[in-house]
Amino acid sequence: MLGFIVGSIVLTFLMIGILAAIVSSLSEPEKKDATSNSVLELSLNYAVPEQTNFNPLANLSFGGMDMKEAVGLNDILRLIKKAKTDNHIKGIYINVGTFGSGISTAKQVRDALIDFKESKKFIVAFADAYSQKGYYVASVADKIVLNPAGIVEWRGLNAQIMFFKGMLEKIGVDVQVFYDGRFKTATEPFRYDKMSESNKIMTLALLKDIESNYVNAVSTSRNIDTSIVNRVADSMLIRTAYQALSYHFIDEVGYSDAAKKFINEKLKQDDKKKINFISLSKYSHTPDVEKKSIDQDKIAVVYAQGDIVDGQGDKDNIGGDKFAALFEKLRRDDKIKAIVFRVNSPGGSAVASDVIWREVSLTKAVKPVVVSMGDYAASGGYFISCCASKIVAQPTTLTGSIGVFAIIPCAQKLLNDKLGITFDHVGTGKFSDFGDLTRPFNNGEKVIIQNEVDSIYAQFKNRVYTGRNLDPVLVDSIAQGRVWTGTQGLAWGLVDTLGGIQDAINIAAKMIKSKNYRLVEYPTVDNKWSEIFSALQDAKDDEVKMQLGDFYSMFQQIKSVSELKGMQMRIPYSLEIN
């Protein structure tokens, strides 16, 4: 009994301590300048979100789960720009062996680093091994150091698609597919067991366009002829650190202390002196030099990342109702003079896409809406973008994919033949059991669904040629579900210019004729406690990712298949470049 009482008291004090730590973390930390002679450390070995996920439990640990604050692309770009003119920051140390986000995200970070170099401050990079995207970012550094046991992966680009047809046949599930668009290949994993020729043609064209950007960037930064950069990839000539050195992909084979020695030389201090590294997370809590008045013009930056889903959605996707309400709110706010709509989405629900499109269209009639495209702004992602005042894309953005599909499973064979379960019904009309998954569609039902797909596809094309002021015949030819890069999209008139989110902000400011404006970001999180629960969920997701390793992307694809409900506007696959 005494032991129970003592244990209860200890547990109570422990819970009070944890609660106190949480409550303390909810308050804004005091902002202090970076220490003089500091070096900004860019550790980018994670999936970079569009918007910083504020984590009130950062640096705490629960049940073995580490709580980390994922600095978003918005703050990474802002902090690099800030460091450029901050006298306390003397240089940047890049730790980016792998880069967990898409090539367009990597390009924006890379472009920000190139801009930083105009300050004449140094950039040094070190990694135990460089993935292709990691090296693409690191290649801007004044000095690149690689672990003696490491390699630089430089082998060309590859797109792999997972096919489910064989698995579904084995378990007795038939998939009824309806689509419009000759290149609407999102349905292929359910119809075929390998890529169609049209899919191969489209995908290879995408890869070649992206690779040319990749190769030219590295060639320029490292002063290596493009023919050599291509030959290294084609023959996979770099398999050791010393081979990377011989082809001038790196500057030194060594450990992290070699990079630190270079830093000390630049700082003109003794090698034994500790370097004042400051992380992105900590640097984000230093005061900004430029003070913004609350009376300044406001430009809203709306971040839309993930699949487009019906309803409210959550922080990892784009809820149709949530974003429609947000645009209505911003449209009615006279203090908001323009909106930059940052879209990083492969698409999703056709209904939710249309709900968002309408509010964006209504808002455009009142104030400028400038779209900034991320890694993806395709299919539904393009649908919600096409009516904007201006569209800005990265050269490597995947966009277009103007097409529609519906995938409806039939479990009759699984239920009848494998499980011995049968069904019977009575109804008041011949379509009373329409949509029943226990039997295949009859011809009349197939016509109904295909007509619905055709209608939505026609509406999609109408939205595009009206919003972009393009010829309907041209739109029909470049639609067909085909995916284009940002560069290709510019040539077809699907986008207005190439650039990043800062370019979109500059365009919005110019449209409202303002040189003195303040940025406000949305969506906002008003409930701090919801952030705590979200942080705990993120930690759980990170654990799953760590356990599954390279199989995590497969897990995500299988998970996304289970969420394909109703009419879909979705890109055919996630292009993994590593």
C-alpha positions in Angstrom: 0.0 0.0 0.0 2.8 2.4 0.9 4.6 1.6 -2.3 1.4 2.4 -4.3 1.1 5.8 -2.5 4.8 6.6 -3.1 4.6 5.6 -6.7 1.4 7.7 -7.2 3.1 10.7 -5.7 6.2 10.3 -7.9 4.0 9.8 -11.0 2.0 12.9 -10.1 5.2 15.1 -9.8 6.5 13.6 -13.0 3.3 14.5 -14.9 3.4 18.0 -13.4 7.0 18.4 -14.6 6.0 17.3 -18.1 3.0 19.6 -18.2 5.2 22.5 -17.0 7.7 21.8 -19.8 4.9 21.8 -22.3 3.3 25.0 -21.0 6.7 26.6 -21.0 7.3 25.6 -24.6 4.0 27.2 -25.7 5.4 30.7 -24.9 7.5 32.6 -27.5 11.2 32.3 -26.8 13.1 35.5 -26.2 14.8 36.7 -29.4 18.5 37.3 -29.1 21.1 38.1 -31.8 23.4 35.4 -33.1 26.8 35.4 -31.5 29.4 37.3 -33.4 31.5 35.2 -35.9 28.7 32.6 -36.2 28.2 30.1 -39.0 24.7 29.1 -40.1 24.3 25.4 -40.2 22.0 24.0 -42.8 21.1 20.4 -41.9 18.6 19.5 -44.7 18.5 15.7 -44.4 14.7 15.6 -44.0 11.5 16.1 -46.0 11.3 19.9 -46.1 7.7 21.1 -45.7 6.4 24.2 -47.4 5.7 25.9 -44.1 7.6 25.5 -40.8 5.8 23.0 -38.5 6.1 24.8 -35.2 6.8 22.1 -32.6 6.1 23.1 -29.0 7.7 19.9 -27.9 11.0 20.4 -29.7 14.0 18.9 -28.0 11.8 16.8 -25.7 11.5 13.0 -25.9 8.5 10.8 -25.2 8.8 7.0 -25.3 11.9 7.1 -27.4 10.3 9.5 -29.9 12.4 12.6 -30.6 10.5 15.8 -31.1 12.0 18.0 -33.7 11.0 21.2 -35.4 10.9 20.8 -39.2 12.0 24.2 -40.6 9.9 24.8 -43.7 11.0 26.1 -47.1 9.5 29.5 -46.3 11.8 30.0 -43.4 14.9 28.3 -45.0 14.7 30.8 -47.8 14.0 33.7 -45.5 16.9 32.8 -43.1 19.4 32.4 -45.9 18.5 35.8 -47.2 18.7 37.2 -43.7 22.1 35.7 -43.1 23.4 37.4 -46.3 23.3 40.8 -44.6 23.6 39.7 -41.0 27.1 40.8 -39.7 27.0 38.1 -37.1 26.9 35.4 -39.7 30.2 34.8 -41.5 29.3 31.8 -43.6 27.2 28.7 -44.1 27.9 25.1 -43.3 25.8 22.7 -45.4 25.1 19.2 -44.1 22.9 17.7 -46.8 24.0 14.2 -47.7 20.4 13.4 -48.7 17.6 15.8 -49.5 14.2 14.5 -48.6 12.0 16.7 -50.8 11.6 17.2 -54.5 14.0 18.7 -57.0 12.1 22.0 -57.3 12.4 22.5 -53.5 16.1 21.7 -53.8 16.4 24.2 -56.6 14.9 27.0 -54.5 17.3 26.3 -51.6 20.2 26.1 -54.1 19.2 29.4 -55.7 19.0 31.1 -52.3 22.6 29.9 -51.6 23.8 31.3 -54.9 22.3 34.6 -53.9 23.9 34.4 -50.5 27.4 34.1 -52.2 27.0 37.6 -53.6 27.8 38.7 -50.0 31.3 37.3 -50.5 30.7 35.1 -47.4 31.8 31.4 -47.6 29.8 28.2 -48.0 31.3 24.8 -47.1 29.7 21.4 -47.5 30.4 18.1 -45.8 28.7 14.7 -45.9 29.4 11.1 -45.4 27.8 10.5 -48.8 25.9 12.6 -51.3 22.7 11.6 -53.0 22.0 13.2 -56.3 19.7 15.9 -54.9 22.0 16.4 -51.9 24.9 16.9 -54.2 22.9 19.2 -56.4 22.4 21.5 -53.4 25.9 21.2 -52.1 27.5 21.8 -55.5 27.2 25.6 -54.9 29.7 25.5 -52.0 33.1 27.0 -52.2 34.5 23.8 -50.7 33.0 20.3 -50.8 34.4 17.7 -48.4 33.5 14.0 -48.6 34.1 11.2 -46.1 36.8 8.8 -47.4 34.4 5.9 -47.3 31.6 7.9 -49.0 30.5 8.4 -52.6 28.7 10.9 -54.7 25.7 9.3 -56.4 25.6 10.6 -59.9 23.8 8.1 -62.2 21.1 9.8 -64.1 17.4 10.1 -63.2 14.9 7.3 -62.8 11.1 7.1 -62.3 9.6 3.9 -60.9 5.9 3.1 -60.8 4.3 0.5 -58.6 1.7 -1.7 -60.3 -1.2 -3.4 -58.4 -3.0 -5.4 -61.1 -1.3 -8.7 -60.3 -1.9 -8.4 -56.5 -5.5 -7.5 -57.0 -6.1 -10.4 -59.3 -4.6 -12.8 -56.7 -6.9 -11.6 -54.0 -9.9 -11.6 -56.2 -10.6 -7.8 -56.6 -11.4 -6.4 -60.0 -10.9 -2.7 -60.7 -13.3 -0.9 -62.9 -11.4 2.1 -64.4 -12.9 5.1 -66.2 -10.7 8.0 -67.5 -10.3 10.7 -70.1 -7.0 11.7 -71.6 -4.6 9.6 -73.7 -1.8 10.2 -71.2 -3.9 10.0 -68.0 -1.7 7.2 -66.8 -2.7 7.4 -63.1 -5.0 4.4 -63.8 -2.2 2.2 -65.4 -1.1 0.5 -62.1 -4.6 -1.0 -62.0 -4.9 -1.9 -65.7 -1.5 -3.1 -66.6 1.5 -4.8 -65.0 4.0 -2.4 -66.7 4.2 1.0 -68.2 2.5 1.7 -71.5 4.5 3.1 -74.4 2.8 6.5 -74.2 3.6 6.6 -70.5 7.3 5.8 -71.2 7.4 8.5 -73.8 5.9 11.1 -71.5 8.0 10.1 -68.5 11.3 10.0 -70.4 10.7 13.4 -71.8 10.1 14.7 -68.3 13.3 13.1 -67.0 15.4 14.5 -69.8 14.1 18.0 -69.3 14.8 17.9 -65.6 18.2 16.2 -66.0 19.3 19.0 -68.4 18.6 21.5 -65.7 20.4 19.4 -63.2 23.5 18.9 -65.3 23.8 22.5 -66.4 23.6 23.7 -62.8 26.3 21.4 -61.6 28.5 22.1 -64.6 28.3 25.8 -64.0 28.9 25.7 -60.2 31.8 23.2 -60.4 33.2 24.5 -63.7 33.1 21.0 -65.2 32.1 20.5 -68.9 28.6 19.2 -69.3 30.0 16.3 -71.5 32.0 15.1 -68.5 29.1 15.5 -66.1 26.9 13.4 -68.4 29.7 10.8 -68.9 30.1 10.4 -65.2 26.4 9.6 -64.9 26.1 7.4 -68.0 29.0 5.2 -67.0 28.6 5.6 -63.2 32.2 6.6 -62.9 32.1 7.7 -59.3 32.0 4.8 -56.9 34.6 6.0 -54.4 35.5 9.3 -52.7 38.8 9.6 -54.6 37.0 9.1 -57.9 34.7 12.0 -57.0 37.9 14.0 -56.3 39.5 13.0 -59.6 36.5 14.3 -61.6 36.4 17.5 -59.5 33.0 16.8 -58.1 34.5 17.4 -54.6 37.5 19.4 -53.3 38.8 17.3 -50.5 38.5 13.7 -49.2 38.3 14.0 -45.4 36.2 14.0 -42.3 34.1 16.8 -40.8 37.2 18.3 -39.1 38.5 19.1 -42.6 35.4 21.3 -43.3 35.8 22.9 -39.8 39.4 23.6 -40.5 38.4 25.5 -43.7 35.8 27.4 -41.6 38.4 28.4 -39.0 40.7 29.6 -41.7 37.9 31.8 -43.1 37.1 33.1 -39.6 40.8 33.7 -39.1 40.8 31.9 -35.8 42.8 29.0 -34.2 41.7 25.4 -35.2 41.3 24.6 -31.5 38.7 27.3 -31.0 35.1 26.1 -31.0 33.1 27.3 -33.9 29.8 29.1 -33.2 27.4 27.1 -35.2 23.8 28.2 -35.2 21.0 25.9 -36.5 18.2 27.1 -38.7 15.7 26.5 -35.9 17.7 28.7 -33.4 18.5 31.3 -36.1 14.7 31.7 -36.7 14.4 33.0 -33.2 16.9 35.9 -33.7 15.4 39.3 -34.2 14.9 40.6 -37.8 16.9 43.7 -38.7 14.1 45.0 -40.8 11.0 46.1 -38.8 7.6 45.8 -40.4 4.9 48.2 -39.5 1.4 46.8 -38.9 0.1 49.6 -41.1 2.0 48.3 -44.2 0.2 46.7 -47.1 -0.3 43.0 -46.5 0.4 40.2 -48.9 -1.0 36.9 -47.8 1.0 33.7 -48.6 -1.3 30.7 -48.6 0.5 27.3 -48.5 -1.3 24.4 -50.0 0.7 21.2 -49.8 -0.4 17.5 -50.3 -3.4 15.7 -51.8 -6.6 17.7 -52.4 -9.3 16.1 -50.3 -13.0 16.7 -49.5 -14.0 18.4 -46.3 -11.6 20.1 -43.9 -8.6 17.9 -44.4 -5.6 18.2 -42.0 -2.2 19.9 -42.0 -0.7 17.2 -44.4 -3.3 17.8 -47.2 -5.5 20.4 -48.8 -9.1 20.3 -47.6 -11.5 21.7 -50.1 -13.8 23.3 -47.6 -11.0 24.6 -45.4 -9.2 26.4 -48.3 -12.4 27.7 -49.8 -13.3 29.3 -46.5 -9.7 30.7 -46.2 -9.9 32.4 -49.6 -13.3 33.8 -48.8 -11.9 35.3 -45.6 -8.9 36.8 -47.3 -11.1 38.2 -50.1 -13.2 40.0 -47.6 -10.2 41.3 -45.7 -9.4 44.8 -47.0 -6.0 44.8 -45.3 -4.9 42.0 -47.6 -4.0 43.6 -50.9 -2.8 40.5 -52.8 -2.4 36.7 -52.3 0.5 34.4 -53.2 -1.0 30.9 -53.5 1.9 28.4 -53.0 0.7 25.1 -54.5 2.6 21.9 -54.0 0.1 19.2 -54.9 -0.2 16.2 -57.2 -4.0 16.7 -57.2 -6.8 14.7 -55.8 -10.6 15.0 -55.4 -12.3 16.6 -58.4 -15.1 18.0 -56.2 -12.7 19.6 -53.7 -10.6 21.0 -56.5 -13.6 22.7 -58.0 -14.7 24.1 -54.6 -11.2 25.7 -54.2 -11.1 26.9 -57.8 -14.4 28.8 -57.4 -13.1 30.8 -54.4 -9.8 31.5 -56.0 -11.6 32.7 -59.1 -13.9 35.0 -57.0 -10.9 36.3 -55.1 -9.0 37.1 -58.3 -11.8 39.4 -59.3 -11.2 41.5 -56.2 -7.4 41.4 -55.7 -4.4 39.8 -57.4 -3.8 36.1 -56.9 -0.3 34.9 -57.9 0.3 31.2 -57.9 3.8 29.8 -57.0 4.2 26.2 -58.0 6.4 23.8 -56.0 7.5 20.3 -56.9 4.1 19.5 -58.2 1.1 21.5 -59.3 -0.5 19.0 -61.5 -4.0 17.8 -62.3 -6.1 19.0 -59.4 -3.1 21.1 -58.4 -3.2 22.8 -61.8 -7.0 23.0 -61.7 -6.9 25.2 -58.5 -4.1 27.3 -60.1 -5.3 27.9 -63.6 -7.6 30.9 -62.9 -4.9 32.9 -61.0 -3.7 36.4 -62.1 -0.2 35.0 -62.8 1.4 31.6 -62.5 5.1 31.1 -61.6 6.7 27.7 -61.8 10.1 26.2 -61.4 11.7 24.8 -64.5 11.5 21.3 -62.8 7.9 21.7 -61.5 5.6 18.9 -62.7 2.4 20.5 -63.9 -0.4 20.0 -66.4 -1.9 16.5 -66.2 -5.2 17.9 -67.3 -7.4 14.8 -67.1 -9.9 12.9 -65.0 -10.4 9.4 -63.8 -12.4 7.2 -61.4 -11.3 3.8 -60.0 -14.0 1.6 -58.5 -13.2 -1.8 -57.1 -15.4 -4.9 -57.4 -15.0 -7.5 -54.6 -17.3 -10.1 -56.0 -14.6 -12.7 -56.7 -13.0 -12.2 -53.3 -16.3 -12.4 -51.5 -18.0 -15.2 -53.5 -15.1 -17.5 -54.6 -12.5 -17.0 -51.8 -14.7 -16.3 -48.8 -18.0 -17.9 -49.8 -20.0 -14.8 -49.1 -22.9 -14.1 -51.4 -25.4 -11.2 -51.6 -29.0 -10.8 -52.9 -31.2 -7.7 -53.1 -34.5 -6.2 -54.0 -35.0 -2.5 -55.1 -37.5 -0.1 -56.4 -35.6 0.7 -59.6 -33.0 -0.8 -61.9 -30.4 1.6 -60.6 -31.3 1.3 -56.9 -28.1 -0.6 -56.1 -25.9 1.6 -58.2 -22.4 1.7 -56.8 -22.7 -1.7 -55.1 -19.1 -3.0 -54.8 -20.2 -6.6 -54.5 -20.9 -6.9 -58.2 -19.4 -5.5 -61.4 -21.1 -2.6 -63.2 -23.5 -3.4 -66.0 -23.2 -1.6 -69.4 -25.8 1.1 -68.5 -24.0 1.9 -65.3 -20.6 2.1 -67.1 -22.1 4.7 -69.5 -23.3 6.8 -66.6 -19.9 6.9 -64.9 -18.0 7.5 -68.2 -20.4 10.4 -69.0 -19.6 11.9 -65.6 -15.9 11.6 -66.3 -16.3 13.1 -69.7 -18.3 16.0 -68.3 -15.7 16.8 -65.6 -12.9 16.5 -68.2 -14.7 19.0 -70.5 -15.1 21.3 -67.5 -11.4 21.0 -66.7 -10.4 22.0 -70.2 -12.9 24.9 -70.1 -11.4 26.2 -66.9 -7.9 26.1 -68.4 -8.6 27.8 -71.7 -10.8 30.4 -70.0 -8.4 31.1 -67.1 -5.3 31.1 -69.3 -6.9 32.7 -72.3 -5.8 29.9 -74.6 -7.3 28.4 -77.7 -9.6 25.5 -76.9 -8.1 23.3 -79.6 -4.6 23.9 -78.2 -5.8 23.1 -74.7 -7.3 19.8 -75.9 -4.0 18.8 -77.6 -1.8 19.6 -74.5 -4.3 18.2 -72.0 -5.0 14.4 -72.4 -3.6 13.9 -68.9 -0.1 14.6 -70.0 2.4 15.9 -67.4 4.7 18.7 -68.3 7.7 20.3 -66.6 7.6 24.0 -65.8 9.8 24.8 -68.8 7.5 22.9 -71.1 4.4 24.4 -69.5 5.8 27.9 -70.1 6.2 27.1 -73.8 2.5 26.0 -74.0 1.2 28.9 -72.0 0.2 26.9 -68.9 2.4 29.2 -66.8 3.5 32.8 -67.2 7.1 32.8 -66.0 9.8 30.6 -64.3 10.9 31.3 -60.8 10.4 30.6 -57.1 8.1 31.8 -54.4 10.1 35.1 -53.9 9.6 35.9 -57.6 5.8 35.3 -57.1 5.9 37.7 -54.1 7.7 40.3 -56.2 5.1 40.0 -58.9 2.3 40.4 -56.4 3.9 43.5 -54.9 4.4 45.0 -58.3 0.7 44.3 -59.2 -0.4 46.3 -56.1 2.3 48.9 -56.7 3.8 48.4 -53.3 7.5 48.5 -52.3 6.8 48.4 -48.6 4.7 45.4 -47.7 4.3 42.8 -44.9 3.9 39.1 -45.5 1.3 37.2 -43.5 1.2 33.4 -43.8 -1.7 31.0 -43.9 -3.0 28.6 -42.8 -2.4 29.6 -39.2 -2.7 27.4 -36.1 -4.8 29.1 -33.5 -4.9 26.2 -31.0 -1.5 25.5 -29.4 -2.8 22.2 -27.9 -3.6 20.9 -31.4 0.0 21.6 -32.3 1.1 19.3 -29.4 -1.0 16.4 -30.6 0.1 17.1 -34.2 3.8 17.0 -33.0 3.2 13.7 -31.3 1.6 12.3 -34.5 4.6 13.6 -36.6 7.0 11.8 -34.2 5.0 8.6 -34.7 5.2 9.0 -38.5 8.9 9.6 -38.3 9.3 6.3 -36.4 7.3 4.5 -39.1 9.5 6.1 -41.8 12.7 5.1 -39.9 11.5 1.5 -39.5 10.4 1.1 -43.1 13.5 2.8 -44.6 13.4 2.7 -48.4 10.1 0.9 -48.3 8.4 4.0 -46.9 7.6 5.4 -50.3 5.9 2.2 -51.2 3.9 2.3 -48.0 2.8 5.8 -48.9 1.7 4.8 -52.4 -0.4 1.9 -51.1 -1.9 4.2 -48.5 -2.8 6.7 -51.2 -4.6 4.0 -53.2 -7.0 3.4 -50.4 -7.9 7.1 -50.4 -8.9 7.2 -54.1 -12.7 7.9 -53.7 -14.9 9.5 -56.3 -13.7 11.4 -59.3 -10.0 12.2 -59.2 -7.7 14.7 -60.8 -4.3 13.4 -59.9 -0.8 13.1 -61.3 0.1 9.5 -62.3 2.9 9.0 -59.8 5.4 10.7 -57.4 8.7 11.2 -59.2 11.5 10.2 -56.8 14.9 11.6 -57.8 17.8 10.3 -55.9 
